């Protein structure tokens, strides 16, 4: 495999993306919203006790400095905890500080750069992976997988030795389906087969797996029967990629009814833009966010 055939910077990702006008418009809107937060001192909202799950897909080499700046900023007012501890604190009503739990989807190889930065701050991450792409080296298969499953240019993926190293460093490994299919487009039988296949491989390679993140992440990309099957198989959590963070205050929760949310970050974004989403989540805290949305059929 030739390294030159794989993308290794976020600048290359941006150059390949369409919708540059839309991205510029989005940036202008976020600039205005960030200015509003600054003028009204909204950053103090980040000191609100809560659990906020943040996730990324990649930390390319030209994103590392920004990611380190984000970690430094967040470490001032937040406590970084593992995914498992975050789930446990929510379920047992022990949210006394602003907590952040990190996760990452898709098993892209530059997650090793992310882990190096996170390790510096004693921060744990749950890396959600698809067994079908781990240790994938055939460039044509990588191109096909990235185009069809991830909708992005071809990138290098983690191998199993790197997954093992992440675990030795104190990070967790989660189930992200076997080959990144959209769950809502599968029959329930197909989903169950896919889920169990991924779980079996991950358990053999990594030991027991506790957490599941479904692909694409919006509510319409998942189903209630799929959620129930995940929890029935002994998992501690099932998480979306819909924005929002968590508070309790009403006692212990039944894990089989809790449906988690996450805020995506892209390290290339301006820090002020990332702050906007963090502040928005803190301002919109709602106990009912902890549960399955009514729209999940």
C-alpha positions, 0 to 999 in steps of 0.5 A: 500500500502506498502512503501517498494514496491515503489522506493524512491531513485534514487539509486534504479532507477539506479540499475534497469536500463539496459545499464550501459556501455552506461551510463558510456561511456556517462559520459566519453564523457560529462566529456571531453566536460565539460573540454573543456568548462572549458578550453575555459571559455565557462561558460560566455555564461550562462550570455547570455540573453535568456529564458531557460526552464529546467525540471525534472521528479523527485527529490528523497531524495538522489537527493535533495542536488545536486538539491540545489547545482544546484539552488545555481549555477544557481541563480548567473547569472540567474533570475528564473521566472514562466512558464507563465512569461517566455512564455509572455516574449518570446511572447512580446520580453522582454528577457533582462536577462538570465531567467530560467523557471522550469517545471516537468512532470508526477506528481511524489510525490517527486516533493514536495521535489523539490518544497521545494528547489525551494521555498527557491530560490523564484522559480516557477515551472509548474508541468505537471500532468496526472489526471489518476495517481494523487491520485493513491494508488493501488500498482498494478495499480501504477506498471502497470502505471509506467511500461507501461506509464513511463518505470520506477519502481513503484513510489508514485504519488501526490494526489490532496491535494498536487497539491492544496498545490503546487498551494498555494505555487505559482506553476502552474499546466499543462496538460500532457495528461490524462494517458500519452499516446504517442500522435503520436500513437493516432488518432486525435479524440483519442487525442482530447478526451484525451486532453479535458478529462484531461483539464476538470478534471484539470480545476475542481480541479485547475482552468484554465490551460494554458500550455500543455506538450506532453508526451515523448517529441521528435518531432516524438512523436507529430503532427501538428494537435494536436498542433493546437488543443491545441492552439485552446482550449485557451492554452498559450503554448505547450512545447516539451522535445527537447533541446534548449532555446529561444531568440526573438529580432524581436518583438511580436510573435503569440502564435499559431505559437510558439513551446517551447523547454526544457532541461531535467536535472536529479539532480543526474548528475554531475553539470559539465554535466548539465552546458554542456547542458546549455552552449550548449543551449546558444551557439546555440541560434536561433530565428527559434527555436521558431517555429514548426519544419518542421519535425512535420507532 
